[in-house]
Structures are given as structure tokens and as C-alpha cells.
Amino acid sequence: MSVLSEAISALREALILTHDVKRMGETLGAVSHELRDHDRRIIRLEAKWEAAVELSAGRGRLPRRLEDKS
């Protein structure tokens, strides 16, 4: 009887782990979506910043560019 109870216990643990993995996958998907949204926002802000710098630079000088420090 102990072999049967160990098998049932192992199946129960496998189901719990499957549920946890599925939940973590859904959470990771949500975080991934939010990260892409933040990346798009940062890109829009960088574009606006570069446009503002170019407009404020004047005609006689070359516009300053943002440097990628990474």
C-alpha cells in the first residue's frame, strides 16, 4: 500500500509543479509585455528629446546627438 500512496503523492506533486510552472509562465508573459511597453515609451521619449535638442541648437551649429553609453 505504501507504493500506491507514494505514487499518488508523486502525481499530486507533479500536478502542483505543473500548475506552478504554468502560473510562472503567465506571469513572465505579463512582465515581458510590460517591458516591451516601457521600451516603446523610452524610444518615443528619446525621439522627442533629440527633436527638441535639434530645434534648440539653431541653424549655424550642428545638432548634438544622444550618445549610447551602453
ROKOL-490020 format. One record per residue: residue number from 1; residue in one letter; z, x, y of N, C-alpha, C, O in turn. Coordinates in nm, 4 decimals. Layout:
! ROKOL-490020
+-----+------+----------+----------+----------+----------+----------+----------+----------+----------+----------+----------+----------+----------+
: pos : code :      nc3 :      nc1 :      nc2 :     cac3 :     cac1 :     cac2 :      cc3 :      cc1 :      cc2 :      oc3 :      oc1 :      oc2 :
+-----+------+----------+----------+----------+----------+----------+----------+----------+----------+----------+----------+----------+----------+
: NUM :    A :        Z :        X :        Y :        Z :        X :        Y :        Z :        X :        Y :        Z :        X :        Y :
...
+-----+------+----------+----------+----------+----------+----------+----------+----------+----------+----------+----------+----------+----------+
***
This chain:
! ROKOL-490020
+-----+------+----------+----------+----------+----------+----------+----------+----------+----------+----------+----------+----------+----------+
: pos : code :      nc3 :      nc1 :      nc2 :     cac3 :     cac1 :     cac2 :      cc3 :      cc1 :      cc2 :      oc3 :      oc1 :      oc2 :
+-----+------+----------+----------+----------+----------+----------+----------+----------+----------+----------+----------+----------+----------+
:   1 :    M :   0.0000 :   0.0810 :  -0.1192 :   0.0000 :   0.0000 :   0.0000 :   0.0000 :   0.0858 :   0.1263 :  -0.0514 :   0.0426 :   0.2295 :
:   2 :    S :   0.0561 :   0.2054 :   0.1202 :   0.0608 :   0.2881 :   0.2399 :  -0.0785 :   0.3370 :   0.2797 :  -0.1052 :   0.3578 :   0.3980 :
:   3 :    V :  -0.1672 :   0.3552 :   0.1822 :  -0.3038 :   0.3968 :   0.2132 :  -0.3734 :   0.2867 :   0.2915 :  -0.4454 :   0.3146 :   0.3873 :
:   4 :    L :  -0.3526 :   0.1627 :   0.2518 :  -0.4124 :   0.0499 :   0.3219 :  -0.3563 :   0.0377 :   0.4637 :  -0.4316 :   0.0128 :   0.5579 :
:   5 :    S :  -0.2273 :   0.0546 :   0.4796 :  -0.1677 :   0.0457 :   0.6130 :  -0.2138 :   0.1613 :   0.7020 :  -0.2320 :   0.1433 :   0.8225 :
:   6 :    E :  -0.2327 :   0.2797 :   0.6432 :  -0.2851 :   0.3923 :   0.7220 :  -0.4296 :   0.3670 :   0.7635 :  -0.4692 :   0.4024 :   0.8745 :
:   7 :    A :  -0.5087 :   0.3063 :   0.6752 :  -0.6473 :   0.2751 :   0.7083 :  -0.6537 :   0.1722 :   0.8207 :  -0.7340 :   0.1854 :   0.9131 :
:   8 :    I :  -0.5695 :   0.0703 :   0.8127 :  -0.5653 :  -0.0315 :   0.9180 :  -0.5182 :   0.0308 :   1.0491 :  -0.5713 :  -0.0009 :   1.1555 :
:   9 :    S :  -0.4202 :   0.1180 :   1.0421 :  -0.3715 :   0.1864 :   1.1618 :  -0.4815 :   0.2732 :   1.2234 :  -0.4979 :   0.2769 :   1.3453 :
:  10 :    A :  -0.5563 :   0.3427 :   1.1377 :  -0.6658 :   0.4278 :   1.1872 :  -0.7741 :   0.3421 :   1.2530 :  -0.8276 :   0.3793 :   1.3574 :
:  11 :    L :  -0.8063 :   0.2282 :   1.1929 :  -0.9053 :   0.1385 :   1.2529 :  -0.8572 :   0.0838 :   1.3862 :  -0.9346 :   0.0729 :   1.4812 :
:  12 :    R :  -0.7303 :   0.0497 :   1.3928 :  -0.6736 :  -0.0015 :   1.5177 :  -0.6824 :   0.1057 :   1.6272 :  -0.7201 :   0.0766 :   1.7407 :
:  13 :    E :  -0.6474 :   0.2288 :   1.5919 :  -0.6558 :   0.3383 :   1.6897 :  -0.8006 :   0.3624 :   1.7330 :  -0.8269 :   0.3899 :   1.8501 :
:  14 :    A :  -0.8946 :   0.3520 :   1.6382 :  -1.0357 :   0.3708 :   1.6715 :  -1.0819 :   0.2631 :   1.7685 :  -1.1558 :   0.2925 :   1.8625 :
:  15 :    L :  -1.0394 :   0.1386 :   1.7473 :  -1.0761 :   0.0307 :   1.8393 :  -1.0161 :   0.0525 :   1.9779 :  -1.0814 :   0.0275 :   2.0793 :
:  16 :    I :  -0.8928 :   0.0987 :   1.9815 :  -0.8288 :   0.1262 :   2.1111 :  -0.9025 :   0.2386 :   2.1830 :  -0.9278 :   0.2293 :   2.3031 :
:  17 :    L :  -0.9373 :   0.3451 :   2.1101 :  -1.0105 :   0.4561 :   2.1712 :  -1.1483 :   0.4116 :   2.2196 :  -1.1933 :   0.4533 :   2.3264 :
:  18 :    T :  -1.2152 :   0.3271 :   2.1411 :  -1.3454 :   0.2748 :   2.1824 :  -1.3335 :   0.1962 :   2.3123 :  -1.4163 :   0.2105 :   2.4022 :
:  19 :    H :  -1.2310 :   0.1140 :   2.3216 :  -1.2078 :   0.0363 :   2.4435 :  -1.1802 :   0.1289 :   2.5621 :  -1.2320 :   0.1069 :   2.6716 :
:  20 :    D :  -1.0988 :   0.2322 :   2.5402 :  -1.0669 :   0.3258 :   2.6476 :  -1.1912 :   0.4006 :   2.6954 :  -1.2108 :   0.4200 :   2.8154 :
:  21 :    V :  -1.2749 :   0.4423 :   2.6003 :  -1.3979 :   0.5143 :   2.6375 :  -1.4904 :   0.4223 :   2.7168 :  -1.5506 :   0.4640 :   2.8157 :
:  22 :    K :  -1.5014 :   0.2970 :   2.6729 :  -1.5864 :   0.2013 :   2.7448 :  -1.5345 :   0.1782 :   2.8866 :  -1.6125 :   0.1740 :   2.9817 :
:  23 :    R :  -1.4035 :   0.1633 :   2.9003 :  -1.3434 :   0.1417 :   3.0321 :  -1.3637 :   0.2636 :   3.1221 :  -1.3932 :   0.2493 :   3.2407 :
:  24 :    M :  -1.3479 :   0.3826 :   3.0660 :  -1.3687 :   0.5045 :   3.1449 :  -1.5148 :   0.5187 :   3.1864 :  -1.5433 :   0.5656 :   3.2966 :
:  25 :    G :  -1.6073 :   0.4789 :   3.0996 :  -1.7496 :   0.4821 :   3.1348 :  -1.7800 :   0.3889 :   3.2500 :  -1.8566 :   0.4239 :   3.3397 :
:  26 :    E :  -1.7207 :   0.2702 :   3.2488 :  -1.7412 :   0.1758 :   3.3587 :  -1.6821 :   0.2299 :   3.4885 :  -1.7418 :   0.2162 :   3.5953 :
:  27 :    T :  -1.5653 :   0.2909 :   3.4787 :  -1.5021 :   0.3500 :   3.5974 :  -1.5867 :   0.4642 :   3.6517 :  -1.6050 :   0.4763 :   3.7728 :
:  28 :    L :  -1.6380 :   0.5475 :   3.5627 :  -1.7229 :   0.6587 :   3.6047 :  -1.8509 :   0.6080 :   3.6706 :  -1.8990 :   0.6674 :   3.7671 :
:  29 :    G :  -1.9057 :   0.4991 :   3.6190 :  -2.0245 :   0.4402 :   3.6802 :  -1.9965 :   0.3915 :   3.8215 :  -2.0785 :   0.4099 :   3.9115 :
:  30 :    A :  -1.8800 :   0.3291 :   3.8411 :  -1.8432 :   0.2817 :   3.9745 :  -1.8233 :   0.3985 :   4.0708 :  -1.8660 :   0.3925 :   4.1861 :
:  31 :    V :  -1.7589 :   0.5038 :   4.0236 :  -1.7370 :   0.6219 :   4.1083 :  -1.8702 :   0.6877 :   4.1420 :  -1.8908 :   0.7322 :   4.2549 :
:  32 :    S :  -1.9600 :   0.6939 :   4.0455 :  -2.0918 :   0.7518 :   4.0680 :  -2.1684 :   0.6731 :   4.1745 :  -2.2314 :   0.7318 :   4.2624 :
:  33 :    H :  -2.1626 :   0.5400 :   4.1661 :  -2.2294 :   0.4562 :   4.2652 :  -2.1707 :   0.4795 :   4.4047 :  -2.2444 :   0.4884 :   4.5029 :
:  34 :    E :  -2.0392 :   0.4893 :   4.4125 :  -1.9740 :   0.5123 :   4.5415 :  -2.0101 :   0.6496 :   4.5969 :  -2.0294 :   0.6643 :   4.7176 :
:  35 :    L :  -2.0193 :   0.7493 :   4.5109 :  -2.0567 :   0.8842 :   4.5552 :  -2.1985 :   0.8855 :   4.6106 :  -2.2237 :   0.9490 :   4.7131 :
:  36 :    R :  -2.2920 :   0.8164 :   4.5448 :  -2.4288 :   0.8088 :   4.5976 :  -2.4314 :   0.7384 :   4.7323 :  -2.5072 :   0.7772 :   4.8211 :
:  37 :    D :  -2.3491 :   0.6348 :   4.7482 :  -2.3418 :   0.5635 :   4.8749 :  -2.2911 :   0.6554 :   4.9862 :  -2.3448 :   0.6547 :   5.0970 :
:  38 :    H :  -2.1881 :   0.7342 :   4.9565 :  -2.1356 :   0.8285 :   5.0559 :  -2.2395 :   0.9349 :   5.0891 :  -2.2527 :   0.9744 :   5.2050 :
:  39 :    D :  -2.3133 :   0.9817 :   4.9886 :  -2.4163 :   1.0825 :   5.0130 :  -2.5232 :   1.0283 :   5.1076 :  -2.5676 :   1.0988 :   5.1983 :
:  40 :    R :  -2.5644 :   0.9036 :   5.0866 :  -2.6641 :   0.8424 :   5.1764 :  -2.6102 :   0.8320 :   5.3183 :  -2.6820 :   0.8579 :   5.4148 :
:  41 :    R :  -2.4847 :   0.7944 :   5.3303 :  -2.4257 :   0.7837 :   5.4642 :  -2.4208 :   0.9194 :   5.5335 :  -2.4514 :   0.9293 :   5.6524 :
:  42 :    I :  -2.3833 :   1.0225 :   5.4615 :  -2.3772 :   1.1568 :   5.5196 :  -2.5161 :   1.2018 :   5.5635 :  -2.5313 :   1.2611 :   5.6703 :
:  43 :    I :  -2.6174 :   1.1740 :   5.4819 :  -2.7542 :   1.2120 :   5.5184 :  -2.7978 :   1.1405 :   5.6462 :  -2.8601 :   1.2013 :   5.7332 :
:  44 :    R :  -2.7651 :   1.0113 :   5.6578 :  -2.8003 :   0.9389 :   5.7801 :  -2.7289 :   0.9980 :   5.9008 :  -2.7892 :   1.0129 :   6.0071 :
:  45 :    L :  -2.5998 :   1.0322 :   5.8856 :  -2.5256 :   1.0920 :   5.9966 :  -2.5840 :   1.2276 :   6.0355 :  -2.5936 :   1.2585 :   6.1543 :
:  46 :    E :  -2.6233 :   1.3091 :   5.9371 :  -2.6845 :   1.4386 :   5.9673 :  -2.8155 :   1.4198 :   6.0445 :  -2.8433 :   1.4932 :   6.1393 :
:  47 :    A :  -2.8945 :   1.3223 :   6.0039 :  -3.0219 :   1.2976 :   6.0733 :  -2.9967 :   1.2542 :   6.2172 :  -3.0644 :   1.3002 :   6.3092 :
:  48 :    K :  -2.8993 :   1.1657 :   6.2364 :  -2.8663 :   1.1223 :   6.3729 :  -2.8138 :   1.2390 :   6.4554 :  -2.8463 :   1.2514 :   6.5734 :
:  49 :    W :  -2.7331 :   1.3242 :   6.3940 :  -2.6783 :   1.4393 :   6.4658 :  -2.7911 :   1.5340 :   6.5079 :  -2.7943 :   1.5798 :   6.6221 :
:  50 :    E :  -2.8822 :   1.5628 :   6.4169 :  -2.9934 :   1.6513 :   6.4509 :  -3.0792 :   1.5908 :   6.5614 :  -3.1237 :   1.6632 :   6.6504 :
:  51 :    A :  -3.1032 :   1.4616 :   6.5579 :  -3.1816 :   1.3970 :   6.6628 :  -3.1099 :   1.4056 :   6.7969 :  -3.1732 :   1.4298 :   6.8997 :
:  52 :    A :  -2.9791 :   1.3861 :   6.7967 :  -2.9028 :   1.3948 :   6.9211 :  -2.9055 :   1.5366 :   6.9758 :  -2.9174 :   1.5558 :   7.0968 :
:  53 :    V :  -2.8947 :   1.6358 :   6.8890 :  -2.8990 :   1.7759 :   6.9339 :  -3.0363 :   1.8072 :   6.9923 :  -3.0459 :   1.8723 :   7.0963 :
:  54 :    E :  -3.1418 :   1.7618 :   6.9269 :  -3.2759 :   1.7876 :   6.9777 :  -3.2998 :   1.7183 :   7.1115 :  -3.3631 :   1.7758 :   7.2000 :
:  55 :    L :  -3.2505 :   1.5965 :   7.1275 :  -3.2683 :   1.5255 :   7.2543 :  -3.1886 :   1.5895 :   7.3668 :  -3.2315 :   1.5887 :   7.4821 :
:  56 :    S :  -3.0735 :   1.6445 :   7.3338 :  -2.9902 :   1.7035 :   7.4391 :  -3.0285 :   1.8475 :   7.4715 :  -2.9811 :   1.9027 :   7.5708 :
:  57 :    A :  -3.1129 :   1.9090 :   7.3900 :  -3.1469 :   2.0500 :   7.4084 :  -3.2373 :   2.0719 :   7.5294 :  -3.2343 :   2.1799 :   7.5885 :
:  58 :    G :  -3.3148 :   1.9760 :   7.5665 :  -3.4063 :   1.9948 :   7.6796 :  -3.5411 :   2.0438 :   7.6320 :  -3.5578 :   2.0801 :   7.5155 :
:  59 :    R :  -3.6385 :   2.0447 :   7.7242 :  -3.7756 :   2.0804 :   7.6864 :  -3.7978 :   2.2298 :   7.6762 :  -3.8775 :   2.2734 :   7.5931 :
:  60 :    G :  -3.7314 :   2.3094 :   7.7565 :  -3.7595 :   2.4522 :   7.7639 :  -3.7012 :   2.5327 :   7.6489 :  -3.7480 :   2.6431 :   7.6209 :
:  61 :    R :  -3.6036 :   2.4811 :   7.5844 :  -3.5378 :   2.5589 :   7.4784 :  -3.5717 :   2.5011 :   7.3421 :  -3.6081 :   2.3842 :   7.3290 :
:  62 :    L :  -3.5587 :   2.5853 :   7.2419 :  -3.5773 :   2.5377 :   7.1057 :  -3.4525 :   2.4618 :   7.0623 :  -3.3413 :   2.5034 :   7.0949 :
:  63 :    P :  -3.4678 :   2.3543 :   6.9916 :  -3.3504 :   2.2786 :   6.9469 :  -3.2706 :   2.3547 :   6.8410 :  -3.3270 :   2.4251 :   6.7572 :
:  64 :    R :  -3.1407 :   2.3392 :   6.8466 :  -3.0534 :   2.4011 :   6.7465 :  -3.0638 :   2.3208 :   6.6178 :  -3.0788 :   2.1986 :   6.6213 :
:  65 :    R :  -3.0559 :   2.3880 :   6.5060 :  -3.0620 :   2.3218 :   6.3758 :  -2.9264 :   2.3344 :   6.3075 :  -2.8545 :   2.4326 :   6.3263 :
:  66 :    L :  -2.8935 :   2.2346 :   6.2289 :  -2.7714 :   2.2422 :   6.1491 :  -2.7929 :   2.3436 :   6.0381 :  -2.8988 :   2.3460 :   5.9753 :
:  67 :    E :  -2.6950 :   2.4255 :   6.0141 :  -2.7043 :   2.5277 :   5.9097 :  -2.6360 :   2.4746 :   5.7858 :  -2.5311 :   2.4108 :   5.7944 :
:  68 :    D :  -2.6948 :   2.5007 :   5.6707 :  -2.6346 :   2.4652 :   5.5427 :  -2.5452 :   2.5806 :   5.5023 :  -2.5939 :   2.6891 :   5.4707 :
:  69 :    K :  -2.4142 :   2.5580 :   5.5029 :  -2.3176 :   2.6647 :   5.4757 :  -2.2778 :   2.6714 :   5.3286 :  -2.1866 :   2.7459 :   5.2926 :
:  70 :    S :  -2.3444 :   2.5953 :   5.2442 :  -2.3074 :   2.5995 :   5.1027 :  -2.3906 :   2.6973 :   5.0250 :  -2.3716 :   2.7124 :   4.9043 :
+-----+------+----------+----------+----------+----------+----------+----------+----------+----------+----------+----------+----------+----------+
***
